[in-house]
Structure formats: structure tokens, C-alpha cells
């Protein structure tokens, strides 16, 4: 800097006026256009600065007596002040927050004559800032320091940005090297320019050995072509990943899924490569495949999203359901197994919402159409990077059947126990009544002097009681034989008209008919002759039990029995105008020891075996029985038997 320019800048009046005018013009132009803060500070009196002076005392003097004499607009803006506000300010004004720090900066400047340094300072409103400064001492002709000039620029934001950038780079490096996947950055010629720690450690190379290598050099020679082709397809969006394994320095193959993308590195086009090690996944998938195909339950893998179709099923699936591979793979499970659509839709909703469901009972069908009851369990599984529906179906058809059989057997056993109790209670009454009559009237006959008419009456009562007791015993024996399967069928030619007339004659003598003028009894034989080949004894037994039942429950009106021909078919019937049977009890009357409820057994009596014997005999004769009944109006039984001669 020229002495005259310095004099002009420091305000010395002894300089040449013309020259000073030219210099001032240049300085004004510089100060106005300077992008950095430019300033000059002058010391009131020049100072000596050498090893023989008291530097601390001089610094104390300078701190209060060196003032700003010229300043640029940018310098004023740096402190959020006007230029005039800065003129005359001393070091103490600028470093009042830390006087010692300010003096240390002055010492460094005076020691070297020049100083470039970043300093921590404050604006006059208290805002902290970092200043980058370049300072130069100004000397007189005697090498005394008369002031200094400087350039200042705030770098607070620049340093913060730099710090964030450094932290970001550090974070990226940490992140880059903490990822388990193998990361590579390639140039446009596919040379490796960077890779992470996982790649270095797993491949067995050093960083220097990998950098500069072709990416294809860490693949098997025979598979380099496939790897290159697949990488191009990935970059073109035609493929998701490349499955070609990587080769380590020791020639070990690492199963990977490699993903490739274009990007930029250090301002240049680059290729980013991520290779995911799927060694454990491969082992896991192999174990899954083995367990899948050995599973004794019906198992299938299907897609999750439309179109939903099977991609694989196990051996049990083919064996249990009877399909072939061609009939299963690529087919919709709902259609193939004929599952209820709404049922399967609900299961799919649960699966997508919760990821699994288990032990849901449903029905599927085999190839032949046989229904199977199964317990369905499903879970979303990831295989080869894709989600699939893994479903198992445990066949519980036989278990369900067994449970149903056990339930029916239990109900039957409970019913048998109930009927046994009812039977024993009923028998105690039914047996004692006729026995009491026999014993009582026999005693009267033997111990009393009775008239002949009284003796005949008592003998009649004894006879009827004996017949009733005999019928009771016969019923018990018959039902026991039927239950044990000891009754055999003997087929013979039967004259139906003769049989019915014989039954009619016998029942006409029954006291309920013979002594009741309000009850009519007749037989209906519409054909002159009717011959049927069947078991005469069983047929007679059917009629006798039905008629006996009618006599028991009919006091007024009529009882009729016989047969009729309808559409060339023979139907037998027994009809009465008795008490009738309510609709809700009609299905029960053929069960053992059952009578219509709501009617006193003391009034009507009986064991409740008659209709069950009728039903059993008709079954033996391969026939059917139907009943029509209205409470208070009467009952009609229509039945058929098989004619062996036809």
C-alpha cells in the first residue's frame, strides 16, 4: 500500500491534495463495491512493538486508543449499524464480552504483522457470529505501528452448513457401513468405486482389491452373461432383482437378490447396487418346503392378490382330494374345492387384516364330489420376496362322524335308561293289578259261601285278569325278541278275508265291545277274495295291537279295520273315534313305553309297548305305517306289508 494512500486512509493532512483526491476516489469506489467488510483502525499515537517494550501496557493503551477511521458499507451491515455508528469505535467496543480474548488477537497481529483467523464475536444487538478476518498492520517511516486495516466476512451459516455436511457425511458413512446388505457404487463402466464394510468382510477382499474391479468379476464366469443381462433388465424396469450368486475371494458362492438403480456420485453418473444375502432365507425356504410336502394335513400355497390361484400344494393334497398337478396349479382354490363363496371371502378379509386365522371349521369337496369337514388354518408367509397364503386343512370328517355317533348313542342310552325306569314303574302297576284280582277273587271263591252267579262273575274276573297278565307277558317277550333280533319271518299264503273275520270274531267277545252299546265295531273286506304271501302271525299281531290300542282309547263311536285298494296297491287300516293324538306327540307314539301325555294311565292302563311292537313287525315285513289323528276326533293307522308273491 503506498504511503500516500495510507496517509489518505488514516486522515494525514500533509499529503499532496491532488494525489489524495485521486486516492480518495479509488477508496470510495472500493468501499462501496466491496462484498466483504473492509475497515481501517488508527492508533492515536504510533507504538513501538519489539522485545524491549512492555507489550501488556501497550496492549492496554491500544485497546482504548485505536479507533475505526474508515469502514465499508458491508462492514456496517455486518454489525447491523450505520457507517457513522462504527467510526471512532475501539477494540474495547468490539470485544467487551471478552477483553482478554480481544487483546490476544491484537498481540497475534502485532507479533506477525499479518493475521488470518476465524473469531467468535457478537453483533451489537447480542447476536453471536463467526468472523473470518484478514488483517495487516500499517507502519510509519520509523517502523512504528500506526494502525491496521482488515477484511471481515461472517461465516456463521457457512460453518454451520459445513458442520452439518460433515455430520451428514459421517452419518452416511456410519449408515453405509452398518447395513447388512452388500452395497456397491459403480461408475458407468461398472467398475467398483465404493463398497461397504459388509461387502468387504463377506467377500474376503480388501477395499483396495475391490475398488477398480468390474462388478461382474465377483460372479461365476459361467454366469456373468446372465448377471449382466438381468442387470440391464432391472434398469429397464423389466425385472425386480437378479438372483445370480456372488463369488467370494475363496470361491464360495453367496445366494443373493441384487437390486440395481441409476444415480449420481460426486457429481458423476453412477450405478447403485444392493445385494441382499438370502443364505438363511434359502435354508429356511428349504426347511419350509420339506415340512410343507411332508405335512400330513392338506396344505396349499396360493397368491394373495387377484388372480388368486394355487402355486403349490403338498402330497397329502393330491392323495386326499384326488386331483392331479395339472388340475390344481394355477387354479382358484374356491372354485376347485367348491367352497362357499361368502365363507371364503370372510376368511380372506380376516387373513389380510390380522395376517392369520386358525381352526375355522369348513367344508371342501374332493374331485369325486365327496364332502370333507376340515379345520382351516392360514397364515401370510413371505417366500422369494413375495407374500403368499399358506393354508392347511385338517380332515376331521371321521372325527365329526364319530362324535355324532357318540352323541346319538348317548342320547339313545339316556332314552333307554329313561324308558327302562318308566317300564319298571309301569310294570309294577300293570302286573300287580291283574295278580291282585286273581289272588283276591280266588280267595273269595275258596273261603266264602257264594251263589253260583257270584262264582261265575268272580271266575270271569279271574279269567280276564289272567288273559291281561298273559298279554302283558307276551308283549314283553315280543319286544325283547324284536330288540335282540330273535324273531324270524315265516312267509306263507294268507287268506286276508278269513284272517280279518277271525280277528273280528275274537274282538267281538271283548267286554269293551260286547258290553258297550255306544261303540260300533266292524270289519271292511271289499274284495270277495284276497290272498297275500306274508307272515300271518306277524300280520295278526299288528292288527291285534292296533285294535287293542283303539279299544283302550275309544268309548263312543266306532272302531273299523280292514283293507282297501288304491292305485292297485293294498293298504290295511285300523280306524277309531277315540281320544286322538296331538300333532306334537305323533312322532313319539311308536317308541317303547310311550303313551299320549295328558291322559291318566290309571284310566287307560297299558305298558306303552303295543305301537312299538306294531312298528317293529311292519319293519320286519318290509312295510310302512302312516298315522292320521285329530285330538277328540280319532285316529287312523294305514299300513302296508310286502307281498312276497308279487
C-alpha positions in Angstrom: 0.0 0.0 0.0 1.5 3.4 -1.0 2.4 5.8 1.8 0.2 8.5 0.4 -2.7 6.1 0.2 -2.1 5.1 3.8 -1.9 8.8 4.8 -5.2 9.4 3.0 -6.8 6.4 4.5 -5.6 7.4 8.0 -6.6 11.0 7.6 -3.0 12.6 7.5 -3.3 16.2 6.2 0.3 16.6 5.0 -0.2 14.6 1.8 -0.5 16.2 -1.7 -4.1 17.4 -2.3 -4.3 16.3 -5.9 -3.0 12.9 -5.2 -5.2 12.5 -2.2 -8.2 13.3 -4.2 -7.4 10.6 -6.7 -6.8 8.1 -3.9 -10.0 9.0 -2.1 -12.0 8.5 -5.2 -10.5 5.0 -5.6 -11.1 4.2 -1.9 -14.7 5.4 -2.0 -15.3 3.2 -5.1 -13.6 0.2 -3.3 -15.5 0.7 -0.1 -18.9 0.9 -1.9 -18.4 -2.1 -4.1 -16.6 -4.4 -1.6 -18.6 -7.6 -0.9 -16.7 -8.1 2.4 -16.5 -5.8 5.4 -13.5 -3.5 4.9 -12.1 -1.2 7.6 -9.2 0.9 8.8 -8.3 1.4 12.5 -5.8 4.2 13.6 -3.8 4.3 16.9 -3.9 7.8 18.5 -0.1 7.7 18.8 2.3 5.3 17.0 3.6 2.4 19.1 6.9 0.5 19.3 6.4 -3.2 19.2 9.6 -5.2 20.0 11.1 -7.4 22.7 12.2 -4.3 24.7 8.8 -2.8 25.3 6.1 -3.6 27.9 3.7 -5.3 25.5 0.9 -5.7 28.1 1.0 -1.9 28.8 1.0 -1.2 25.1 -2.0 -3.5 24.5 -3.9 -1.7 27.3 -3.2 1.6 25.5 -4.1 0.2 22.1 -7.3 -1.3 23.3 -8.7 2.1 24.2 -6.9 4.3 21.6 -7.1 2.5 18.3 -10.2 3.6 16.5 -12.0 2.9 13.3 -11.5 5.8 10.9 -12.9 4.3 7.7 -15.4 1.5 7.1 -17.2 0.0 4.2 -21.0 -0.4 3.8 -20.7 -4.1 4.1 -18.8 -3.8 7.4 -21.6 -1.7 8.8 -24.2 -4.2 7.6 -22.3 -6.9 9.3 -23.0 -5.3 12.7 -26.5 -4.1 11.7 -25.3 -0.5 12.1 -24.8 2.6 10.0 -21.3 3.5 8.9 -21.2 6.6 11.1 -22.1 4.5 14.1 -18.8 2.5 13.6 -16.5 5.4 13.2 -14.5 6.0 16.3 -15.2 2.6 17.9 -12.2 0.9 19.7 -11.2 -2.6 20.3 -13.0 -2.5 23.7 -16.3 -1.7 22.0 -15.9 -4.8 19.8 -14.6 -7.2 22.5 -16.3 -6.0 25.6 -17.8 -9.5 26.0 -14.2 -10.9 26.4 -11.4 -8.3 26.8 -8.7 -10.9 27.2 -9.7 -12.6 24.0 -9.6 -9.3 22.1 -6.1 -8.5 23.5 -4.9 -11.9 22.5 -6.0 -11.2 18.9 -4.2 -7.9 18.9 -1.0 -9.5 20.2 -1.0 -12.1 17.4 -1.5 -9.4 14.8 1.3 -7.1 16.2 3.7 -10.1 16.5 3.4 -11.2 12.9 2.2 -8.0 11.2 -0.4 -10.1 9.4 -3.2 -12.3 10.7 -5.8 -14.6 9.1 -8.1 -16.0 11.7 -11.7 -17.1 12.5 -13.0 -15.4 15.6 -16.1 -15.7 17.8 -17.8 -12.3 18.2 -21.1 -10.6 18.8 -23.1 -8.1 17.0 -24.1 -5.0 19.0 -27.6 -6.5 19.5 -26.0 -9.5 21.2 -26.3 -11.9 18.3 -23.3 -14.3 18.2 -21.4 -14.8 14.9 -18.2 -16.3 13.5 -16.0 -13.9 11.6 -13.3 -14.8 9.1 -10.8 -12.0 9.0 -7.6 -11.0 7.2 -5.7 -8.2 9.0 -2.5 -6.2 8.1 -0.5 -3.8 10.3 0.3 -0.3 8.9 3.7 1.2 9.8 5.3 4.7 9.6 8.7 5.5 8.3 10.2 4.5 11.7 8.6 1.1 11.7 6.2 2.1 14.3 2.7 0.6 14.2 0.2 3.4 13.4 -2.9 1.2 12.8 -4.1 -1.7 10.8 -6.6 -2.5 8.0 -8.7 -5.6 7.7 -11.3 -7.5 5.7 -14.1 -9.3 7.6 -16.7 -11.7 6.4 -19.4 -13.5 8.5 -19.1 -17.3 8.1 -21.6 -18.4 10.8 -24.0 -20.0 8.4 -21.2 -21.3 6.2 -19.6 -23.1 9.1 -23.0 -24.4 10.3 -23.6 -25.8 6.8 -20.1 -27.2 6.7 -20.6 -28.8 10.1 -24.0 -30.3 9.0 -22.4 -31.5 5.8 -19.6 -33.2 7.8 -22.1 -34.7 10.2 -24.2 -35.9 7.3 -21.2 -37.4 5.6 -20.2 -39.1 8.9 -23.8 -40.3 9.3 -23.9 -41.6 5.8 -20.6 -43.4 6.2 -21.8 -44.9 9.5 -25.1 -45.9 7.9 -23.4 -47.2 4.7 -21.1 -49.4 6.7 -23.8 -50.6 9.2 -26.1 -52.1 6.6 -26.0 -55.9 6.5 -26.7 -55.9 2.7 -23.8 -55.7 0.4 -23.6 -52.1 -1.1 -21.6 -51.2 -4.2 -21.3 -47.9 -6.1 -20.2 -48.4 -9.7 -19.1 -45.9 -12.4 -20.7 -46.0 -15.9 -18.2 -48.7 -16.9 -19.5 -50.9 -14.0 -16.1 -50.5 -12.1 -16.5 -50.6 -8.3 -15.7 -47.2 -6.9 -17.0 -47.7 -3.4 -18.5 -50.6 -1.2 -19.5 -51.0 2.4 -17.9 -52.9 5.2 -20.4 -55.8 4.9 -19.3 -56.4 1.3 -15.6 -56.3 2.2 -15.9 -58.6 5.2 -18.2 -61.2 3.4 -16.4 -61.3 0.1 -13.0 -61.6 1.8 -11.3 -58.8 -0.3 -9.7 -55.6 1.0 -11.2 -52.3 -0.1 -8.2 -51.6 -2.4 -8.7 -55.0 -4.0 -12.4 -54.3 -4.8 -12.1 -50.7 -5.9 -11.5 -50.6 -9.6 -12.7 -54.2 -10.2 -15.6 -54.9 -12.6 -18.7 -55.8 -10.7 -19.1 -58.9 -12.9 -15.7 -60.1 -11.7 -17.3 -61.2 -8.4 -19.7 -63.6 -10.2 -19.0 -67.1 -11.6 -17.5 -66.9 -15.0 -20.4 -69.1 -16.5 -23.0 -66.7 -15.0 -21.5 -63.3 -15.9 -23.7 -63.1 -19.0 -26.9 -63.9 -17.1 -25.9 -61.3 -14.4 -25.2 -58.6 -17.0 -28.5 -59.3 -18.9 -30.6 -59.3 -15.7 -29.0 -56.1 -14.5 -29.9 -54.4 -17.8 -33.5 -55.7 -17.4 -33.7 -54.3 -13.9 -32.5 -50.9 -15.1 -35.2 -51.1 -17.9 -37.9 -51.9 -15.4 -38.4 -55.4 -16.8 -37.2 -57.3 -13.7 -37.2 -56.8 -9.9 -33.9 -58.3 -9.0 -31.1 -60.6 -10.1 -30.7 -63.9 -8.3 -27.2 -64.8 -9.6 -25.0 -65.5 -6.6 -21.8 -63.5 -5.7 -18.4 -65.3 -5.5 -16.0 -64.7 -2.6 -12.3 -64.5 -2.8 -12.2 -68.1 -1.7 -14.7 -69.1 -4.5 -17.6 -69.6 -2.0 -21.0 -68.8 -3.6 -23.3 -66.4 -1.7 -27.0 -66.6 -2.6 -28.2 -63.1 -3.1 -31.0 -61.0 -4.5 -29.4 -58.0 -6.3 -31.2 -54.7 -7.0 -29.8 -52.1 -9.3 -30.5 -48.3 -9.8 -29.1 -45.4 -11.6 -27.9 -42.4 -9.5 -25.2 -39.8 -9.1 -22.0 -40.0 -7.0 -19.6 -37.0 -6.6 -21.4 -35.2 -9.4 -21.0 -38.1 -11.9 -23.5 -40.7 -13.2 -23.2 -43.9 -11.1 -24.9 -47.2 -10.6 -26.0 -48.2 -7.1 -26.1 -51.9 -6.4 -27.7 -53.6 -3.3 -27.1 -57.3 -2.9 -29.3 -58.9 -0.2 -27.8 -62.1 1.3 -30.5 -64.7 1.3 -28.4 -67.6 2.5 -30.5 -68.0 5.7 -33.7 -67.4 3.7 -32.7 -70.2 1.3 -32.1 -72.6 4.2 -35.4 -71.5 5.8 -37.3 -71.9 2.5 -35.7 -75.4 2.0 -36.8 -76.4 5.5 -40.3 -74.9 4.8 -40.5 -76.8 1.5 -39.6 -80.1 3.3 -42.1 -79.5 6.1 -44.7 -78.4 3.6 -44.6 -81.6 1.5 -44.3 -83.9 4.5 -47.2 -82.3 6.3 -49.9 -84.9 7.0 -52.6 -82.2 6.7 -53.9 -80.9 3.3 -51.6 -77.9 2.5 -51.5 -75.3 -0.2 -49.7 -72.1 -1.2 -51.8 -69.6 -3.1 -51.4 -66.0 -4.2 -52.8 -63.2 -2.1 -53.9 -60.7 -4.7 -56.0 -61.3 -7.8 -55.9 -63.6 -9.6 -55.9 -65.9 -6.6 -54.5 -69.3 -7.6 -52.5 -72.2 -6.3 -48.7 -72.1 -6.9 -48.0 -75.3 -5.0 -49.7 -78.0 -2.9 -48.4 -80.9 -0.9 -48.6 -84.7 -1.5 -51.4 -85.0 1.1 -53.5 -82.6 -1.0 -53.2 -84.8 -4.1 -53.7 -88.0 -2.1 -56.8 -86.9 -0.1 -58.6 -84.9 -2.7 -57.7 -87.0 -5.8 -56.6 -84.2 -8.1 -53.6 -84.2 -10.4 -51.0 -81.4 -10.5 -52.4 -80.1 -13.9 -55.8 -79.8 -12.3 -54.6 -77.8 -9.3 -51.7 -75.5 -10.1 -52.9 -72.1 -11.4 -56.5 -72.9 -10.4 -58.6 -70.8 -8.0 -59.0 -72.6 -4.5 -62.6 -71.6 -4.1 -63.6 -72.9 -7.5 -61.5 -76.1 -7.3 -62.7 -77.1 -3.8 -66.3 -75.8 -4.3 -66.0 -73.7 -1.1 -68.9 -71.4 -0.1 -68.0 -68.0 -1.6 -69.2 -65.8 1.3 -67.5 -68.1 3.8 -64.1 -67.9 2.0 -64.5 -64.1 1.5 -64.8 -63.6 5.2 -61.7 -65.8 5.8 -59.7 -63.8 3.3 -60.7 -60.5 5.0 -59.5 -61.8 8.4 -56.3 -63.1 6.8 -55.5 -59.7 5.2 -56.5 -57.8 8.4 -54.7 -60.0 11.0 -52.2 -62.0 8.9 -53.6 -65.3 10.1 -56.6 -67.3 11.3 -56.7 -70.8 12.8 -59.0 -73.8 13.4 -62.0 -72.5 11.4 -64.4 -75.3 10.6 -65.4 -75.5 6.9 -66.3 -77.9 4.1 -64.3 -78.7 1.0 -65.0 -81.3 -1.7 -62.8 -83.9 -3.3 -62.5 -84.4 -7.0 -65.3 -87.1 -6.8 -67.6 -84.7 -5.0 -67.2 -86.2 -1.5 -67.6 -83.5 1.2 -64.9 -83.3 3.8 -65.2 -81.4 7.1 -61.9 -79.7 7.8 -60.3 -77.3 10.3 -58.7 -74.5 8.2 -55.6 -72.6 9.4 -54.0 -69.9 7.2 -51.1 -67.5 7.5 -49.4 -64.9 5.2 -45.8 -66.1 4.5 -43.0 -64.4 2.5 -41.2 -66.6 0.0 -38.8 -65.2 -2.6 -39.7 -61.7 -1.6 -43.4 -62.1 -2.2 -46.4 -62.7 0.1 -48.4 -66.0 -0.2 -51.3 -67.5 1.6 -50.2 -70.8 3.3 -53.3 -72.8 4.2 -53.6 -76.1 5.9 -56.8 -78.2 6.2 -57.0 -80.9 8.8 -59.6 -83.6 7.8 -62.0 -84.1 10.8 -64.7 -85.8 8.8 -64.3 -89.2 10.6 -64.0 -87.4 14.0 -67.2 -85.5 13.3 -69.0 -88.7 12.3 -67.7 -90.5 15.4 -68.8 -87.6 17.6 -72.2 -87.6 16.0 -72.4 -91.4 16.5 -71.4 -91.0 20.2 -73.9 -88.2 20.6 -76.7 -90.4 19.2 -75.5 -93.4 21.2 -75.5 -91.2 24.4 -79.0 -89.9 23.6 -80.2 -93.5 22.9 -78.6 -94.7 26.1 -80.2 -91.9 28.1 -83.5 -92.6 26.4 -83.2 -96.3 27.1 -82.4 -95.5 30.7 -85.4 -93.3 30.9 -87.7 -95.9 29.2 -86.3 -98.6 31.5 -87.3 -96.6 34.5 -90.7 -95.8 33.0 -91.1 -99.5 32.1 -90.2 -100.7 35.6 -92.6 -98.2 37.2 -95.4 -99.1 34.8 -94.8 -102.9 35.1 -95.1 -102.8 38.8 -98.6 -101.4 38.4 -99.6 -103.4 35.3 -98.5 -106.8 36.8 -99.8 -106.2 40.4 -103.3 -105.2 39.2 -104.3 -108.5 37.5 -102.4 -110.5 40.0 -104.3 -108.9 42.9 -107.5 -109.6 41.1 -106.6 -113.3 40.6 -105.5 -113.7 44.1 -108.3 -111.7 45.7 -111.2 -113.3 43.8 -109.7 -116.8 44.1 -109.6 -116.3 47.9 -113.2 -115.2 47.9 -114.3 -118.2 46.0 -112.5 -120.6 48.3 -113.4 -119.0 51.6 -117.0 -117.9 51.1 -120.3 -119.4 50.6 -121.3 -117.8 47.3 -124.1 -118.1 44.9 -123.5 -119.7 41.5 -123.9 -116.4 39.7 -121.3 -114.7 42.0 -118.9 -117.5 41.5 -119.3 -117.2 37.7 -118.7 -113.4 37.9 -115.6 -113.9 40.0 -114.3 -116.6 37.7 -114.8 -114.3 34.8 -112.8 -111.5 36.5 -110.0 -114.0 37.3 -110.1 -115.2 33.7 -109.9 -111.7 32.3 -107.1 -110.7 34.7 -105.2 -113.8 33.7 -105.6 -113.0 30.0 -104.5 -109.5 30.6 -101.4 -110.7 32.5 -100.7 -113.2 29.7 -101.0 -110.4 27.1 -98.6 -108.3 29.2 -96.1 -111.1 29.4 -96.4 -111.8 25.6 -95.8 -108.1 24.9 -92.7 -108.1 27.0 -91.4 -111.3 25.4 -92.2 -110.0 21.9 -90.4 -106.6 22.3 -87.5 -108.4 23.9 -87.2 -110.8 20.9 -87.5 -107.9 18.5 -84.8 -105.9 20.3 -82.5 -109.0 20.3 -83.3 -109.9 16.7 -84.5 -113.3 17.6 -87.8 -113.1 15.7 -87.7 -114.6 12.2 -90.2 -114.1 9.4 -92.2 -117.2 8.1 -93.8 -116.5 4.7 -97.0 -118.3 3.8 -100.1 -117.8 1.7 -102.6 -115.9 3.8 -106.3 -115.6 3.1 -106.7 -112.0 4.2 -110.5 -112.1 4.4 -110.5 -115.2 6.6 -107.8 -113.7 8.9 -109.7 -110.5 9.3 -113.0 -112.2 10.0 -111.3 -114.4 12.6 -109.8 -111.3 14.3 -113.3 -109.7 14.2 -114.9 -112.7 15.9 -112.4 -112.7 18.7 -112.6 -109.0 19.4 -116.5 -109.0 19.3 -116.3 -111.0 22.5 -114.1 -108.3 24.1 -116.1 -106.8 27.0 -115.4 -103.2 25.8 -117.3 -104.1 22.6 -119.8 -106.7 23.9 -120.9 -104.6 26.8 -120.9 -101.2 25.1 -124.0 -100.3 23.1 -122.5 -96.9 22.2 -119.5 -98.4 20.4 -119.8 -100.0 16.9 -117.2 -102.5 15.7 -117.0 -103.7 12.1 -114.6 -105.2 9.6 -114.1 -104.0 6.0 -113.3 -106.7 3.3 -114.2 -105.1 -0.1 -112.9 -108.0 -2.2 -114.5 -111.4 -2.4 -111.1 -113.0 -2.2 -107.7 -111.6 -1.3 -104.6 -113.8 -0.9 -101.2 -112.4 0.1 -97.9 -114.2 0.8 -96.5 -112.8 4.1 -96.0 -113.8 7.7 -99.6 -114.5 9.0 -98.6 -114.4 12.7 -96.8 -111.0 12.4 -99.8 -109.6 10.4 -102.3 -110.8 13.0 -100.1 -109.4 15.8 -100.1 -106.0 14.0 -103.9 -105.9 13.8 -104.4 -107.2 17.4 -102.2 -104.5 18.8 -103.7 -101.7 16.7 -107.3 -102.9 17.7 -106.3 -103.3 21.3 -104.9 -99.8 21.3 -108.1 -98.5 19.7 -110.3 -100.3 22.2 -108.3 -98.8 25.1 -108.8 -95.2 23.9 -112.3 -95.3 22.3 -115.5 -95.3 24.3 -118.0 -93.8 21.8 -118.5 -94.0 18.1 -116.9 -96.8 16.1 -113.8 -98.9 15.5 -113.3 -100.2 12.0 -110.5 -102.2 10.4 -109.8 -103.9 7.1 -108.1 -103.1 3.8 -108.6 -101.0 0.6 -107.2 -101.0 -2.9 -105.8 -97.7 -4.2 -104.0 -97.4 -7.5 -103.6 -101.2 -7.5 -101.8 -101.0 -4.1 -103.1 -102.8 -1.0 -103.5 -100.8 2.2 -104.5 -102.1 5.6 -106.1 -99.8 8.1 -107.5 -99.5 11.7 -109.7 -96.5 12.4 -111.3 -95.3 15.6 -113.2 -92.3 17.0 -111.2 -92.3 20.2 -109.3 -89.5 22.1 -106.9 -88.8 19.2 -103.2 -87.9 19.4 -101.8 -84.3 19.5 -99.6 -83.3 16.5 -96.6 -82.7 18.7 -96.7 -86.3 20.1 -97.4 -88.3 17.0 -93.8 -89.0 16.3 -93.3 -90.4 19.8 -96.1 -93.0 20.0 -94.1 -95.7 18.2 -91.4 -95.5 20.8 -91.3 -98.1 23.6 -93.2 -97.4 26.9 -94.8 -94.3 25.4 -98.4 -93.2 25.8 -100.1 -89.9 24.9 -99.5 -87.5 27.8 -102.2 -85.6 29.5 -104.3 -88.8 29.9 -104.3 -90.8 33.2 -102.6 -94.2 32.9 -104.8 -95.4 35.7 -107.8 -94.8 33.4 -106.4 -96.4 30.2 -103.6 -98.6 31.5 -101.2 -100.5 29.3 -97.4 -100.8 29.0 -96.9 -98.5 26.1 -95.4 -101.4 24.0 -98.2 -102.0 21.6 -97.4 -99.5 18.9 -93.7 -100.1 19.2 -94.4 -103.8 18.5 -96.6 -102.8 15.6 -93.8 -100.7 14.1 -91.2 -103.4 14.6 -93.4 -106.1 12.9 -94.2 -103.8 9.9 -90.4 -103.2 9.5 -89.9 -107.0 9.6 -92.5 -107.4 6.8 -90.8 -104.6 4.8 -93.8 -102.3 5.0 -94.7 -98.8 6.1 -97.1 -97.3 8.5 -98.8 -93.8 8.4 -100.9 -92.2 11.1 -103.6 -89.5 10.8 -105.0 -88.2 14.1 -107.0 -85.3 15.5 -107.4 -84.9 19.2 -111.1 -85.5 20.2 -112.0 -87.0 16.8 -110.0 -90.2 16.5 -107.1 -91.9 14.8 -106.5 -93.8 11.6 -103.5 -96.1 11.1 -102.7 -97.1 7.4 -100.0 -99.6 6.8 -98.6 -101.9 4.1 -96.6 -105.1 4.1 -94.6 -106.6 1.3 -96.3 -109.3 -0.8 -93.6 -111.8 -1.4 -95.6 -113.4 -4.2 -95.5 -110.2 -6.3 
